């Protein structure tokens, strides 16, 4: 069986700084102008913002984007809880390949590996015993090393690193413990 490692220890490569952001940079003045126009009409601005903030998690993320809140482990766990608040369970695969429902653990990093298999290839993410240190490393890099990096590059790096670590339980969990016989 083929295995593909998704996770490697997280670090910021200066090549990220070569990412082209001109298209978004060129759109920003139009967005800023529209935002100012919307703010002149309080009701129109409120309707727009209500549409934009349909879910509480989006507003939560806005606080981070506006620099009202620093990225931290607590923030990430809180956001995970908000995003998954209406989900009590998830699908998992047991050691025999059976699809089962398991309780969804919120506000906690994974304790069981989650290495999905597609077309005979296993994709390996960060092992549970490394998640805490890798998330600490990601937070340190993001908060301390990326001050002069374009916001879009920071966001792309954060997303890529987060996916590499894959810190939370999800439907790709492979349960390693044995089920009790009936």
Protein Blocks (a to p, Z undefined) as FASTA:
>chain_A
ZZddfbdcddddfklmmpcfklmmmmmmmmmmmmmmmmmmmmlmmmmmmmmmmpfklmmm
mmmmnopaccdfklmmmmmmmmmmmpcbdcdddfkopacdddddehiacfbdcdddeehi
acddddfklmmmmmmmmmmmmmmmmmmgcfklmmmmmmmmmmmnomagcfkbccfbdcdd
ZZ
